[in-house]
Amino acid sequence: MTSQPRPEAPYRVIVAEIRSRIEAGELRAGERVPSIRAIAQRWGVAVATATKVIATLREEGLVEARVGSGTVVSSPDTRPAARSAHRDASAAPRDGAGEQDAVRTRILRAAIDLADTEGLQALSMRRLASSLDLGPMSLYRHVSGKDDLLAQMADLAFGDLDLPERGPRGWRAKLELVARQHWRLCRRHQWLPHVVSFTRPVMVPNMLEHTEWVLRALEELDLPMDVRLQEAMTLHGLVMTIGLSRTREAEAERRTGMTLDRWSAHQRPRHRDVLARERFPLLATMSEDPAPELDALFEYGLARHLDGFAVMTGS
């Protein structure tokens, strides 16, 4: 007697179909993929299953959340380079410490997927355990609590970045490189600015490695170590501060169901009315769009900050 082949999980069937559309070029970089609600309606599955579809596509690096646009196909050159390394690590022998590390990584990846898809407010130990088909108490074998979970999630996210050993020539090019990598990380994981703390930093290796990299990038300037550390923190703070606006926009979109484009269109009549008054003659000459473009704001802030640092150091 032969057993019938086990049917593939519904979410995997949907993932395979969307993946094939992306690989065939039917869905191109920057184009929206079906939303969680659209997936649930089109394929007749539960919202939880549709959520798992998006989370899996994000884990594979095929899609990313973009404020104002929803979930879109990611550009090939911004897809996480560490994806294959993660798959290799997952395939490591499951015995002793190796097994514990593999389980811990699986927990952290699931937590990151949940936070990416539904925001930090949806992430709880109980919800995470349920998504992994584990008992809530079993998570505490790998993380000591919610704060430890968030710290390790951030550390794993920073570990997905691939900083070159030396980097480009010159301190400014190096700082531009690391700042833009951190900005892309904030775009990929919009919860991240809520987790990173400057007043109560956590001592986790991947984040410390990035700080160490910036300190080395400034060696050519022969600055005191405390000045180098201040610069590393200030540069990181610039990225995270602007990233926090993106985080709050993502939260507002989830809460209200209104995209940034729709909100901006809704605000334009009031925008015109307020600026038509003589009190704001200079602002009245500006664009009608009340929301700044955050990528442009980041690039402007980075350039002006490094201009000032160059003047301060005489370089």
C-alpha positions as CSV (number, residue, x, y, z in Angstrom):
1,M,0.0,0.0,0.0
2,T,1.4,3.3,-1.0
3,S,0.7,6.6,0.7
4,Q,-0.6,9.6,-1.2
5,P,1.8,12.5,-1.5
6,R,1.1,15.1,1.1
7,P,-0.4,18.2,-0.4
8,E,1.8,21.3,-0.3
9,A,0.9,24.0,2.3
10,P,-1.4,26.6,0.8
11,Y,0.9,29.5,1.6
12,R,3.8,27.8,-0.2
13,V,1.6,27.4,-3.4
14,I,0.8,31.1,-3.3
15,V,4.4,32.1,-2.6
16,A,5.5,29.9,-5.6
17,E,3.1,31.6,-7.9
18,I,4.0,35.2,-6.9
19,R,7.7,34.3,-7.0
20,S,7.4,32.9,-10.5
21,R,5.7,36.2,-11.6
22,I,8.6,38.2,-10.1
23,E,11.2,35.9,-11.7
24,A,9.5,36.1,-15.1
25,G,9.4,39.9,-15.0
26,E,5.7,40.1,-14.8
27,L,6.0,41.9,-11.5
28,R,9.0,44.3,-11.8
29,A,11.1,46.1,-9.1
30,G,9.0,48.8,-7.4
31,E,5.6,47.4,-8.4
32,R,3.1,46.4,-5.8
33,V,2.4,42.8,-5.1
34,P,-1.0,41.7,-3.9
35,S,-1.8,42.9,-0.4
36,I,-2.6,40.6,2.5
37,R,-6.3,41.3,2.0
38,A,-6.1,40.8,-1.7
39,I,-4.3,37.4,-1.3
40,A,-6.9,36.3,1.2
41,Q,-9.7,37.1,-1.2
42,R,-8.1,35.9,-4.4
43,W,-6.9,32.6,-3.1
44,G,-9.7,32.1,-0.5
45,V,-7.3,31.7,2.4
46,A,-7.3,33.0,5.9
47,V,-5.6,36.4,6.7
48,A,-3.0,34.5,8.8
49,T,-2.1,32.4,5.7
50,A,-1.9,35.5,3.5
51,T,0.3,37.2,6.2
52,K,2.6,34.2,6.0
53,V,2.8,34.5,2.3
54,I,4.1,38.1,2.5
55,A,6.4,37.2,5.4
56,T,8.0,34.4,3.3
57,L,8.5,36.6,0.3
58,R,10.1,39.2,2.5
59,E,12.4,36.5,4.0
60,E,13.5,35.5,0.5
61,G,14.2,39.2,-0.2
62,L,11.8,39.3,-3.1
63,V,9.6,42.0,-1.7
64,E,9.9,44.9,0.8
65,A,7.5,47.2,2.6
66,R,7.6,50.8,1.3
67,V,5.7,53.6,3.0
68,G,3.1,55.1,0.7
69,S,3.2,52.1,-1.7
70,G,2.6,49.1,0.4
71,T,4.5,45.9,-0.3
72,V,6.5,46.1,-3.5
73,V,9.0,44.0,-5.5
74,S,12.5,44.7,-4.2
75,S,15.3,45.7,-6.5
76,P,17.8,42.8,-7.1
77,D,20.7,44.9,-5.8
78,T,19.0,45.6,-2.5
79,R,18.0,42.1,-1.7
80,P,19.7,40.8,1.4
81,A,23.0,39.3,0.6
82,A,23.0,37.2,3.7
83,R,20.0,35.1,2.5
84,S,22.1,32.2,1.3
85,A,24.3,32.3,4.4
86,H,21.1,32.1,6.5
87,R,20.0,29.0,4.5
88,D,23.4,27.4,5.0
89,A,23.3,28.1,8.8
90,S,19.8,26.6,8.9
91,A,21.1,23.5,7.4
92,A,23.9,23.1,10.0
93,P,23.9,19.9,12.0
94,R,21.2,20.0,14.7
95,D,23.1,18.8,17.7
96,G,24.3,20.5,20.9
97,A,25.1,24.2,20.6
98,G,24.5,24.0,16.8
99,E,20.9,23.0,17.3
100,Q,20.3,25.6,19.9
101,D,21.7,28.3,17.6
102,A,19.6,27.1,14.7
103,V,16.4,27.2,16.9
104,R,17.3,30.6,18.2
105,T,17.9,32.0,14.7
106,R,14.6,30.5,13.6
107,I,12.8,32.3,16.5
108,L,14.5,35.6,15.7
109,R,13.7,35.4,11.9
110,A,10.1,34.7,12.7
111,A,10.0,37.6,15.1
112,I,11.5,39.9,12.5
113,D,9.0,38.7,9.9
114,L,6.1,39.4,12.2
115,A,7.4,42.9,13.1
116,D,8.1,43.7,9.4
117,T,4.7,42.6,8.4
118,E,2.5,43.8,11.3
119,G,4.6,46.2,13.3
120,L,6.1,45.9,16.8
121,Q,2.7,46.3,18.4
122,A,1.7,42.9,17.0
123,L,4.8,41.2,18.4
124,S,4.4,39.4,21.7
125,M,6.0,36.3,23.1
126,R,2.7,34.5,23.0
127,R,2.0,35.6,19.4
128,L,5.5,34.6,18.3
129,A,5.3,31.2,20.0
130,S,1.9,30.6,18.2
131,S,3.4,31.4,14.8
132,L,6.2,28.8,15.5
133,D,3.8,26.2,16.9
134,L,5.7,26.4,20.2
135,G,4.6,26.8,23.8
136,P,5.2,30.4,25.0
137,M,7.5,29.2,27.8
138,S,9.8,27.4,25.4
139,L,10.9,30.8,23.9
140,Y,12.5,31.6,27.2
141,R,15.1,28.9,26.7
142,H,16.5,31.2,23.9
143,V,15.6,34.7,24.9
144,S,15.3,36.1,28.5
145,G,12.3,38.3,27.7
146,K,10.8,40.8,25.3
147,D,13.7,43.3,25.6
148,D,16.2,40.6,25.0
149,L,14.2,39.4,22.0
150,L,14.2,43.0,20.5
151,A,17.9,43.4,21.1
152,Q,18.7,40.1,19.4
153,M,16.4,40.9,16.5
154,A,18.2,44.2,15.9
155,D,21.6,42.5,16.1
156,L,20.5,39.8,13.6
157,A,19.3,42.6,11.2
158,F,22.6,44.4,11.5
159,G,24.4,41.1,10.8
160,D,22.6,40.9,7.5
161,L,24.6,43.9,6.3
162,D,27.8,43.1,4.5
163,L,30.4,45.8,5.4
164,P,33.6,45.6,3.4
165,E,36.8,45.0,5.3
166,R,38.4,48.2,4.1
167,G,35.7,50.1,2.2
168,P,36.2,52.9,-0.3
169,R,39.1,55.3,-0.1
170,G,38.7,58.3,2.2
171,W,36.9,58.8,5.5
172,R,33.9,60.5,3.9
173,A,33.2,57.8,1.3
174,K,33.4,55.2,4.1
175,L,30.9,57.1,6.3
176,E,28.6,57.6,3.3
177,L,28.7,53.9,2.7
178,V,27.8,52.8,6.2
179,A,25.1,55.5,6.7
180,R,23.4,54.4,3.4
181,Q,23.6,50.8,4.5
182,H,21.9,51.7,7.8
183,W,19.3,53.7,5.9
184,R,18.4,50.8,3.7
185,L,18.2,48.6,6.8
186,C,15.7,51.1,8.3
187,R,13.6,50.9,5.1
188,R,13.7,47.1,5.2
189,H,12.9,46.8,9.0
190,Q,10.8,49.9,9.8
191,W,10.5,48.9,13.5
192,L,14.3,49.2,14.0
193,P,14.5,52.8,15.1
194,H,12.1,52.0,17.9
195,V,14.5,49.3,19.2
196,V,18.0,51.0,19.0
197,S,18.9,53.0,22.1
198,F,21.7,55.5,22.5
199,T,21.2,56.0,26.2
200,R,20.9,52.3,27.1
201,P,22.8,50.6,24.4
202,V,22.9,46.8,24.4
203,M,26.2,45.0,24.0
204,V,25.5,42.7,21.0
205,P,28.2,41.8,18.5
206,N,26.9,42.8,15.1
207,M,25.9,46.3,16.2
208,L,29.2,46.7,18.0
209,E,31.0,45.6,14.8
210,H,29.4,48.5,12.9
211,T,30.5,51.0,15.5
212,E,34.0,49.5,15.4
213,W,34.0,49.9,11.6
214,V,33.2,53.6,11.8
215,L,35.9,54.1,14.4
216,R,38.4,52.5,12.0
217,A,37.1,54.6,9.1
218,L,38.1,57.7,11.0
219,E,41.7,56.6,11.8
220,E,43.2,58.7,9.0
221,L,42.0,61.9,10.7
222,D,44.0,61.2,13.8
223,L,41.2,62.3,16.1
224,P,40.9,61.4,19.8
225,M,38.9,58.3,20.4
226,D,36.1,60.1,22.2
227,V,35.6,62.4,19.2
228,R,35.5,59.4,16.9
229,L,32.9,57.7,19.1
230,Q,30.8,60.9,19.2
231,E,30.9,61.0,15.4
232,A,29.9,57.3,15.1
233,M,26.9,57.9,17.4
234,T,25.9,61.2,15.7
235,L,26.0,59.6,12.2
236,H,23.9,56.7,13.4
237,G,21.5,59.0,15.2
238,L,20.9,61.0,12.0
239,V,19.9,57.8,10.2
240,M,17.7,56.5,13.0
241,T,16.0,59.9,13.6
242,I,14.8,60.2,10.0
243,G,14.1,56.4,10.0
244,L,11.8,57.0,13.0
245,S,9.6,59.2,10.7
246,R,9.3,56.3,8.3
247,T,8.5,54.0,11.2
248,R,5.7,56.3,12.4
249,E,4.3,56.6,8.9
250,A,4.1,52.8,8.6
251,E,2.3,52.6,11.9
252,A,-0.1,55.3,10.8
253,E,-0.8,53.5,7.6
254,R,-1.6,50.2,9.5
255,R,-3.7,52.1,12.0
256,T,-5.8,54.1,9.6
257,G,-5.6,52.0,6.4
258,M,-4.7,55.3,4.6
259,T,-1.6,55.4,2.4
260,L,0.7,58.4,2.5
261,D,-0.4,59.4,-1.0
262,R,-4.1,59.4,0.0
263,W,-3.3,61.3,3.2
264,S,-1.4,63.9,1.3
265,A,-4.2,64.3,-1.2
266,H,-6.7,64.7,1.6
267,Q,-4.5,67.4,3.3
268,R,-3.9,69.5,0.2
269,P,-7.0,71.7,0.5
270,R,-6.1,72.6,4.1
271,H,-2.5,73.0,3.0
272,R,-3.5,75.5,0.4
273,D,-5.9,77.3,2.8
274,V,-3.3,77.8,5.5
275,L,-0.5,78.9,3.2
276,A,-2.7,81.3,1.3
277,R,-2.6,83.6,4.3
278,E,0.0,86.3,4.3
279,R,1.6,84.9,7.5
280,F,3.6,82.3,5.5
281,P,4.7,83.9,2.2
282,L,7.8,81.8,1.8
283,L,6.2,78.5,2.6
284,A,3.4,79.4,0.1
285,T,6.0,79.2,-2.7
286,M,6.8,75.6,-1.9
287,S,5.3,72.3,-3.2
288,E,1.7,71.5,-2.4
289,D,2.7,68.1,-1.1
290,P,2.7,68.4,2.7
291,A,4.8,65.3,3.3
292,P,8.6,65.5,2.8
293,E,10.4,62.8,0.7
294,L,12.3,60.9,3.3
295,D,15.0,59.5,1.0
296,A,15.8,63.0,-0.2
297,L,15.8,64.3,3.4
298,F,18.2,61.6,4.5
299,E,20.6,62.4,1.6
300,Y,20.5,66.1,2.3
301,G,21.0,65.6,6.1
302,L,23.9,63.2,5.5
303,A,25.7,65.6,3.0
304,R,25.3,68.6,5.3
305,H,26.4,66.7,8.4
306,L,29.6,65.4,6.6
307,D,30.2,68.9,5.2
308,G,30.2,70.3,8.8
309,F,32.4,67.4,10.1
310,A,34.9,68.1,7.3
311,V,35.1,71.8,8.3
312,M,35.5,70.9,12.0
313,T,38.4,68.5,11.3
314,G,40.0,70.7,8.6
315,S,39.8,67.9,6.1
